[in-house]
Amino acid sequence: MFSRRKVLGLAALSALASACEAIGLKATVVSTKTVNGQTTTKVREAKNWQEFEEAMGEVATDFSDFAKEVGATTAELAKKLVDVPPQGQVRLGALAPSLKPFEGDVRYDYIKVARMNPDAKYQFNYVQIGMPEYDNFFRSAAEMYGAAYQLQETGRHVLLASYKVKGEDPPADVESGKKKFKKGEVDSLASQLGEEEAAKKLALLWGATAELGAQVAAKAVETAQTGAALVASAPSQIVNPKLVLHIKLIIKGLEQSVSMVKDTGGLLADIVS
């Protein structure tokens, strides 16, 4: 689905390939791509850690229908609103300092990978209307979903890697991202991935993302309440004529973002509790 860059040093790559091939690591990875209603399926074999990482980046999952709704409304608002700040965009490194070293690396930055999908329903963008309260809420909702998405995908990659280390094919629900998991389970698996650089970085990424997930989950109720209050007050607070023209669409975006926050908060709580 995506073009991938090879970033491991030659020495590290040689060591990883030899180690993985020595234990018989091999996987068949199936990914799909839909363009203009036409779906194509790509099947590839992964024989070592690098090929495995490249292939797994092609299978990013979605877990929230609300995010897709927010994405559509955000795109519509971006077209209709004038004289407002440009859309904001969630960046992995902005979510937590510990995630900054992974930002932009398509092996670990799953927000970036998802954004690279030309058919993505949600691009991790958020609308800004030039009113701090509203802009802060839209940003918080988008960042919360970004944190949950990164956590979900990181956990999935750890689960997949744990099967590959054992030389086993992962179950279909793990590959598709439908498998539900708990932090404790993934903590244990991450500690057993091995000493290869890529495995250690994936374990480190999981630890940082899980810590962020717990922090964000604790704020979910407050964030949803803030959004609900903005929905109620929008008709009286938004008086700029250019915004009033699209007040119904702005409120729609607020309501959808509140739903996304609740959905995301529930997912995070299920994983980190």
C-alpha positions in Angstrom: 0.0 0.0 0.0 2.9 2.3 0.8 6.4 2.8 -0.6 8.8 2.1 2.3 12.4 3.3 2.8 15.1 1.0 4.0 16.7 2.5 7.1 18.6 -0.2 8.9 22.4 0.0 8.6 24.0 -2.7 6.5 25.7 -4.3 9.5 22.5 -4.4 11.6 20.5 -5.6 8.6 23.0 -8.5 8.0 22.8 -9.5 11.7 19.0 -9.3 11.8 18.5 -11.2 8.6 20.9 -14.0 9.7 19.3 -14.3 13.2 15.7 -14.3 11.8 16.5 -16.7 9.0 18.3 -19.0 11.5 15.1 -19.4 13.6 13.0 -19.9 10.5 11.1 -16.6 10.7 8.8 -16.4 7.7 5.4 -14.8 7.3 2.9 -14.3 4.6 1.4 -10.8 4.9 -1.8 -9.9 3.1 -2.8 -6.3 2.6 -5.6 -4.6 0.6 -5.9 -1.3 -1.1 -9.1 0.4 -2.4 -8.9 3.1 -5.0 -12.0 4.4 -6.8 -14.0 1.5 -5.6 -11.6 -1.1 -6.9 -9.9 -3.3 -4.3 -6.6 -5.1 -4.9 -4.9 -7.5 -2.7 -1.1 -7.8 -2.2 0.6 -10.9 -0.8 4.2 -10.8 0.2 6.6 -13.1 2.1 8.6 -11.7 5.0 11.8 -13.7 5.8 13.5 -11.4 8.2 12.9 -8.5 10.6 13.3 -5.8 7.9 10.9 -7.4 5.5 8.5 -8.1 8.3 8.6 -4.4 9.5 8.1 -3.1 6.0 5.2 -5.4 5.3 3.5 -4.7 8.7 3.5 -1.0 7.9 1.2 -1.7 5.0 -1.6 -3.1 7.2 -2.6 -0.2 9.4 -6.0 -0.6 11.0 -9.0 1.6 11.7 -11.0 1.2 14.8 -13.4 4.2 15.0 -16.2 5.0 12.7 -16.5 8.3 14.5 -13.0 9.2 13.3 -14.1 8.7 9.7 -17.1 11.0 10.3 -14.9 13.6 11.9 -12.5 13.4 9.0 -15.2 14.0 6.4 -16.6 17.0 8.4 -13.1 18.5 8.9 -12.5 18.3 5.2 -15.8 19.9 4.5 -15.2 22.7 7.0 -11.7 23.3 5.5 -13.4 24.0 2.1 -16.1 26.2 3.4 -14.5 28.3 6.2 -12.5 31.4 5.2 -10.3 33.7 7.2 -9.5 31.0 9.8 -6.2 29.5 10.8 -5.1 26.5 8.7 -5.9 23.0 9.8 -3.7 21.5 12.5 -2.1 18.2 12.1 -1.3 15.6 14.8 2.4 14.7 15.0 3.7 11.8 17.0 6.4 13.7 18.7 4.0 16.4 19.9 2.0 13.8 21.8 4.9 13.0 24.2 8.6 13.9 24.3 9.4 10.2 24.6 7.8 9.6 21.2 9.8 12.3 19.4 12.7 9.9 18.4 10.2 7.7 16.5 8.5 10.5 14.6 8.7 10.2 10.8 10.1 6.7 10.9 7.5 4.6 9.0 8.6 1.5 11.0 7.2 3.0 14.2 5.3 6.2 13.4 1.9 4.6 12.6 0.1 8.0 12.5 2.4 8.9 9.6 1.8 5.5 7.9 -2.0 5.9 8.2 -1.7 9.4 6.7 0.2 8.1 3.8 -2.8 6.0 2.7 -4.3 8.0 -0.2 -7.7 6.4 0.6 -7.6 7.2 4.3 -10.9 8.3 5.8 -9.1 10.3 8.6 -5.9 12.2 8.1 -5.3 13.2 11.8 -6.1 16.8 10.9 -8.2 19.1 13.0 -10.1 22.2 12.2 -9.3 25.6 13.7 -11.9 28.4 13.6 -9.8 31.1 15.4 -11.5 30.7 18.8 -9.1 29.3 21.4 -11.7 27.2 23.3 -12.9 25.5 20.2 -9.5 25.1 18.6 -8.1 23.6 21.8 -10.9 21.1 21.9 -10.6 20.0 18.3 -6.9 19.6 18.8 -7.3 17.6 22.0 -9.8 15.3 20.3 -7.6 14.7 17.4 -4.5 14.1 19.6 -6.5 11.7 21.8 -7.4 9.6 18.8 -3.8 9.8 17.5 -2.6 8.5 20.8 -5.1 5.7 20.8 -4.3 4.8 17.2 -0.6 4.7 17.9 -1.2 2.5 21.0 -3.4 0.1 19.1 -1.0 -0.2 16.2 2.1 -0.5 18.4 0.4 -3.3 20.4 -0.5 -5.1 17.2 3.0 -4.9 16.0 4.3 -6.3 19.2 1.8 -9.2 19.0 2.8 -9.9 15.4 6.5 -9.7 16.2 6.1 -12.2 19.1 4.6 -14.8 16.7 7.4 -14.2 14.2 10.1 -14.7 16.8 8.6 -18.1 17.6 8.4 -18.9 13.9 4.6 -19.1 14.0 1.9 -17.5 11.8 -0.2 -15.0 13.7 -3.9 -15.5 13.9 -6.1 -13.6 11.5 -7.5 -11.3 14.2 -4.0 -10.2 15.2 -3.0 -9.4 11.6 -6.3 -7.5 11.0 -6.1 -5.5 14.2 -9.3 -7.0 15.6 -7.6 -8.8 18.4 -8.3 -7.1 21.8 -5.3 -7.0 24.1 -4.3 -5.7 27.5 -1.3 -3.7 28.5 0.0 -6.4 30.8 -0.1 -9.0 28.0 1.8 -6.8 25.6 4.3 -5.7 28.3 5.2 -9.4 28.7 5.5 -10.0 25.0 7.6 -6.9 24.4 10.1 -8.0 27.0 10.6 -11.3 25.1 11.2 -9.9 21.6 15.0 -10.3 21.8 18.0 -8.0 21.7 18.0 -7.0 18.0 18.0 -3.3 17.6 14.6 -3.3 15.9 13.0 -5.5 18.6 14.4 -3.3 21.4 13.1 -0.2 19.7 9.6 -1.7 19.3 9.6 -2.6 23.0 10.7 0.9 23.9 8.0 2.4 21.6 5.4 0.2 23.3 6.4 1.4 26.8 6.3 5.1 25.8 3.0 4.7 24.0 1.4 2.8 26.8 2.4 5.4 29.3 0.9 8.1 27.1 -2.3 6.0 26.6 -2.8 5.9 30.4 -2.4 9.6 30.7 -4.8 10.4 27.9 -7.4 7.9 29.1 -7.5 9.7 32.4 -8.5 12.9 30.6 -11.2 11.4 28.4 -14.2 12.2 30.5 -13.1 15.8 31.1 -12.3 16.3 27.4 -15.8 14.9 26.4 -17.5 17.2 28.9 -15.6 20.2 27.5 -16.7 19.4 24.0 -20.4 18.9 25.1 -20.3 22.3 26.8 -19.0 23.9 23.6 -21.8 22.2 21.6 -24.4 23.8 23.9 -22.8 27.2 23.9 -21.8 27.5 20.2 -25.0 29.2 19.0 -24.4 32.1 21.5 -20.6 32.2 21.5 -19.9 32.0 17.8 -20.9 35.4 16.4 -18.4 35.9 13.6 -20.7 36.3 10.5 -18.4 34.1 8.4 -18.5 31.3 11.0 -22.3 31.8 11.7 -22.9 30.9 8.0 -21.6 27.4 8.8 -22.6 27.1 12.5 -24.6 23.9 11.9 -21.5 22.2 10.3 -19.3 23.5 13.1 -21.6 22.0 15.7 -21.8 18.8 13.7 -18.0 18.6 13.9 -18.1 19.3 17.6 -20.7 16.6 18.3 -18.7 14.0 16.2 -15.5 14.9 18.0 -17.2 14.4 21.3 -18.3 10.9 20.2 -14.8 10.2 19.0 -13.4 11.2 22.3 -15.8 8.9 24.2 -15.0 6.0 21.8 -11.3 6.6 22.1 -11.4 6.9 25.8 -13.2 3.6 26.1 -10.6 1.9 23.9 -7.7 3.3 25.9 -9.3 2.3 29.2 -9.8 -1.2 28.0 -6.1 -1.5 27.1 -4.3 0.2 29.9 -6.7 -0.7 32.8 
